[in-house]
Amino acid sequence: MQSIDFNHSKGVVTPVDVVSLSEIRQRRVIHDSFAPTLVRFYYLQIVTEGQGYHWIDFDRYSVDRGDIFFVRENQIHALDRESSHEAKLLVFRAESLPFESLRFLGMNLRQPFSLSEGDFSHFAGLVEMIERVLTGDGYSVERNSTVYLLQSFVEGLKGVLPECVSEIGDSQSAEDLVFRFEDLLLQQKGKSQLGDYLDVLKISQKTLYRACIKVRGVSPKVILDKFLIFRAKRKLILEQETVESLAIDLGFSESTNFVKFFKRVTGETPDDFRQKYINS
């Protein structure tokens, strides 16, 4: 599987970086930027020019100037071969933001969000400032300064994005529970049964159900099925695994049951999905 770790483009010792799509497209001698790639870091992408598409977890999203979206660690992304739009990627490690901020981005910026012209100018200006700090253009490159600017960027987003707010109990929010649940699924920790994740989270099925309904509007089982499909797609495309082997890996007793499950959720068979994705 092709993956990419955090490797500062400017050789600076700081957990925050800024790169452009044009830079990434030119790096194809190192890795294929158009192929599905597992990212080992987080990034915010703000589209600065043109229109195009971006792939996240095998789904193709339309993007336009002023759009912003978030990609979490251990997600799969890819550039689109038919797109020539320009964007800035604000790349960072988890240590750069408190958990609450990562949770906020994961809960509220799962798909591209269109900024107003004024908000776009503000956030694009912040990215430019971070970039100038990193290049030393009139600024001293300090580890903390880029982290503070990143945190200011996210704090600003909190005043722009529609946030879902709901509480479960006195100490744990529904958003925290769902974020942790999805993070476990994304990292492929545990097995294919919901009970395995309940044990790790140390919560009851009823509590997780209430949180998922309030935050996502669907049950934990629906979310689990979605991530099982994502895991299946990852193996079908990146590891070229057979349907029979994949069914066993995901805990299905028969490959025919897995095929029925995959078709029920996606509307197509595993082989049909693989062929369509390869052709695209």
JOTA-V537457 format. One record per pair of residues at least 4 apart in sequence whose ideal C-beta (glycine too) atoms are under 6 Angstrom apart, sorted by the first residue. I is the first residue (numbers start at 1). J is the second residue. If there is no record, write none. Layout:
BEGIN
i=I j=J
i=I j=J
END
This chain:
BEGIN
i=1 j=38
i=1 j=238
i=2 j=31
i=2 j=35
i=2 j=37
i=3 j=38
i=4 j=37
i=4 j=39
i=5 j=40
i=6 j=41
i=6 j=93
i=8 j=12
i=8 j=17
i=9 j=17
i=9 j=19
i=10 j=134
i=12 j=134
i=12 j=141
i=14 j=143
i=14 j=146
i=15 j=92
i=15 j=93
i=15 j=95
i=15 j=96
i=16 j=92
i=16 j=96
i=16 j=146
i=16 j=150
i=17 j=91
i=18 j=88
i=18 j=90
i=18 j=130
i=18 j=131
i=19 j=23
i=19 j=89
i=20 j=88
i=21 j=86
i=21 j=87
i=24 j=33
i=25 j=33
i=28 j=33
i=33 j=79
i=34 j=78
i=34 j=79
i=34 j=81
i=36 j=76
i=36 j=78
i=36 j=237
i=36 j=238
i=38 j=76
i=39 j=77
i=41 j=73
i=41 j=91
i=41 j=93
i=42 j=72
i=42 j=73
i=42 j=92
i=43 j=71
i=43 j=89
i=43 j=91
i=44 j=70
i=44 j=90
i=45 j=69
i=45 j=87
i=45 j=89
i=46 j=68
i=46 j=88
i=47 j=63
i=47 j=65
i=47 j=67
i=47 j=85
i=47 j=87
i=48 j=86
i=48 j=87
i=48 j=88
i=49 j=65
i=49 j=86
i=50 j=85
i=51 j=64
i=51 j=85
i=52 j=63
i=52 j=80
i=52 j=83
i=52 j=85
i=53 j=60
i=53 j=62
i=53 j=80
i=53 j=83
i=54 j=61
i=54 j=63
i=55 j=60
i=55 j=78
i=56 j=77
i=57 j=75
i=57 j=76
i=57 j=230
i=58 j=233
i=61 j=112
i=63 j=67
i=63 j=112
i=66 j=114
i=66 j=115
i=66 j=120
i=67 j=112
i=67 j=114
i=68 j=113
i=68 j=115
i=69 j=112
i=70 j=105
i=70 j=109
i=71 j=75
i=71 j=77
i=72 j=106
i=74 j=186
i=74 j=187
i=88 j=127
i=90 j=127
i=92 j=96
i=92 j=150
i=96 j=147
i=96 j=150
i=97 j=101
i=97 j=102
i=99 j=103
i=101 j=154
i=103 j=175
i=103 j=179
i=104 j=108
i=105 j=109
i=106 j=179
i=107 j=175
i=108 j=161
i=108 j=163
i=115 j=119
i=115 j=120
i=119 j=160
i=120 j=124
i=126 j=153
i=130 j=146
i=130 j=149
i=132 j=137
i=132 j=139
i=133 j=139
i=133 j=145
i=133 j=146
i=136 j=141
i=157 j=161
i=164 j=215
i=166 j=174
i=166 j=214
i=167 j=173
i=168 j=172
i=168 j=174
i=168 j=211
i=172 j=176
i=172 j=177
i=174 j=211
i=174 j=214
i=174 j=215
i=175 j=179
i=175 j=215
i=177 j=211
i=178 j=211
i=178 j=212
i=178 j=215
i=184 j=189
i=184 j=197
i=185 j=227
i=190 j=196
i=190 j=197
i=191 j=196
i=192 j=250
i=192 j=251
i=194 j=220
i=194 j=224
i=198 j=205
i=203 j=207
i=203 j=208
i=208 j=220
i=209 j=219
i=209 j=220
i=212 j=216
i=212 j=219
i=212 j=220
i=218 j=222
i=220 j=224
i=225 j=265
i=228 j=250
i=229 j=265
i=232 j=246
i=234 j=238
i=235 j=239
i=235 j=241
i=235 j=246
i=236 j=270
i=236 j=274
i=237 j=277
i=241 j=245
i=241 j=246
i=243 j=255
i=243 j=270
i=244 j=255
i=247 j=252
i=247 j=255
i=247 j=258
i=252 j=257
i=252 j=258
i=259 j=269
i=262 j=266
i=262 j=270
i=263 j=269
i=268 j=272
i=268 j=273
END
